[in-house]
Amino acid sequence: MVLITVLAVLLIIVGIIGSIIPGLPGPPIAWCGLLLKFLWGGEHFSRGDLPLTTLLVMCGIMIVVTILDYVLPARMTKATGGSKHGSRGAMAGLIAACIVGLPLFWIGIIAMVGLPFLGAYICERYWGEKESKAASKAAFGSVLGLLTGTGMKLIYCGVAMWMVF
């Protein structure tokens, strides 16, 4: 039972990391930790104490959060007058923030907001051919969508971690 709980927690930790790092599906990995706890988390590798209804509800929420994570940044960028260039720039900035900010925590927090904004702004100015004010507004929308999606994923993984314990 302890081994299964440790493996479930490790999966959820990888899910939390995946919620921040692009390209790694955080909520689905965290849900796998819940599934592991459901299937083998009880005494003598029997069914765990996680109810099937809870597992299915978390699966539905995971699907919605994952879809929204892909849709929200584009919608927020479009709503603030941005283009696909701004969304791509924000994603490039987020990847750069992960590379630059991983060694130092506080630099990482600042980089997670600043570099996606800078990437979206530069891409809107250069490829989107927008004026400074319009590019700033689009970059703000792009980053807001990106942070909202990341926040939803982190909340989901936090709830999954709470359920394992």
C-alpha positions in Angstrom: 0.0 0.0 0.0 2.8 2.4 0.8 4.6 1.6 -2.5 1.4 2.3 -4.4 0.8 5.6 -2.6 4.4 6.6 -3.3 4.1 5.8 -7.0 0.8 7.7 -7.1 2.4 10.7 -5.4 5.3 10.6 -7.9 2.9 10.5 -10.8 1.1 13.5 -9.4 4.4 15.4 -8.8 5.3 14.7 -12.5 1.8 16.0 -13.3 2.5 19.2 -11.4 5.7 19.7 -13.2 3.9 18.9 -16.5 1.4 21.6 -15.6 4.1 24.2 -15.8 6.4 22.8 -18.5 4.9 22.8 -22.0 4.6 19.6 -23.9 4.2 17.4 -20.8 0.5 16.6 -20.1 0.2 17.4 -16.4 -3.5 16.6 -15.6 -3.6 13.2 -17.5 -0.4 12.1 -15.7 -1.9 13.2 -12.3 -5.1 11.3 -13.1 -3.0 8.2 -13.8 -1.8 8.6 -10.2 -5.4 8.6 -9.0 -6.2 5.6 -11.2 -3.2 3.7 -9.6 -4.5 4.6 -6.2 -8.0 3.5 -7.1 -6.9 0.1 -8.5 -4.3 -0.9 -6.1 -4.3 1.5 -3.2 -6.1 -0.7 -0.6 -5.0 -3.4 1.7 -3.2 -6.3 0.0 -3.4 -4.6 -3.4 -7.2 -4.6 -3.4 -9.3 -1.7 -4.5 -8.3 1.5 -2.8 -10.4 3.9 -0.8 -11.0 6.2 -3.7 -14.6 5.8 -5.0 -15.3 5.1 -8.6 -17.6 8.1 -8.9 -14.8 10.4 -7.7 -12.3 8.8 -10.2 -14.8 9.3 -13.1 -15.6 12.9 -12.1 -11.9 13.7 -11.9 -11.5 12.1 -15.3 -14.2 14.4 -16.7 -12.6 17.5 -15.1 -9.2 16.4 -16.4 -10.6 16.2 -20.0 -12.2 19.7 -19.6 -9.1 21.3 -18.1 -6.9 19.7 -20.8 -9.1 21.0 -23.6 -9.4 24.5 -22.0 -5.6 24.6 -21.7 -5.3 24.4 -25.5 -8.3 26.7 -26.3 -8.0 29.4 -23.7 -4.7 31.1 -24.7 -5.9 31.4 -28.3 -9.3 32.7 -27.3 -7.8 35.3 -24.9 -5.3 36.4 -27.5 -8.1 36.8 -30.1 -10.3 38.6 -27.5 -7.6 41.2 -26.9 -6.9 41.8 -30.6 -3.9 39.4 -31.0 -3.1 36.9 -33.6 -1.6 33.4 -33.7 1.8 35.1 -33.7 1.2 36.3 -30.2 0.2 32.9 -29.0 3.3 31.3 -30.5 5.5 34.0 -29.0 4.0 33.5 -25.6 4.6 29.7 -25.8 8.2 30.3 -26.9 8.6 32.7 -24.0 7.2 30.1 -21.6 9.7 27.5 -22.9 12.5 30.0 -22.5 11.3 30.7 -19.0 11.4 27.0 -18.1 15.0 26.8 -19.3 16.2 30.0 -17.7 14.1 29.9 -14.5 14.4 26.2 -13.4 17.7 26.6 -11.4 16.5 29.6 -9.4 13.0 29.7 -8.0 12.4 33.5 -7.8 13.9 34.1 -11.2 11.6 31.3 -12.5 8.5 32.9 -11.1 9.4 36.3 -12.7 10.5 34.6 -16.0 7.2 32.6 -16.2 5.3 35.9 -16.5 7.8 38.2 -18.1 9.2 36.0 -20.9 5.8 34.9 -22.3 4.7 38.5 -22.4 8.0 39.6 -24.0 7.7 36.7 -26.6 4.1 37.6 -27.4 4.9 41.3 -27.7 7.9 40.8 -30.0 6.0 38.4 -32.2 3.0 40.7 -32.4 5.2 43.7 -33.2 7.4 41.9 -35.8 5.3 39.3 -37.5 1.8 40.7 -36.6 2.9 44.2 -37.6 1.0 45.9 -34.8 1.7 49.2 -33.1 3.2 49.1 -29.6 -0.1 49.6 -27.7 -2.0 47.0 -29.7 0.9 44.5 -29.4 1.0 45.1 -25.6 -2.7 44.5 -25.3 -2.5 41.3 -27.4 0.6 40.1 -25.4 -1.3 40.7 -22.1 -4.3 38.6 -23.4 -2.0 35.9 -24.5 -0.2 35.7 -21.2 -3.4 35.9 -19.3 -4.7 32.9 -21.2 -1.5 31.0 -20.7 -1.5 31.7 -17.0 -5.2 30.8 -16.6 -4.6 27.4 -18.3 -1.5 26.8 -16.1 -3.5 27.8 -13.0 -6.3 25.4 -13.8 -3.9 22.5 -14.3 -2.1 23.3 -11.1 -5.3 23.4 -9.1 -6.4 20.0 -10.7 -3.1 18.4 -9.7 -3.3 19.9 -6.2 -6.7 18.4 -5.7 -5.5 15.0 -7.1 -2.6 15.2 -4.5 -5.0 15.9 -1.7 -7.2 12.9 -2.8 -4.3 10.5 -2.7 -3.6 11.5 0.9 
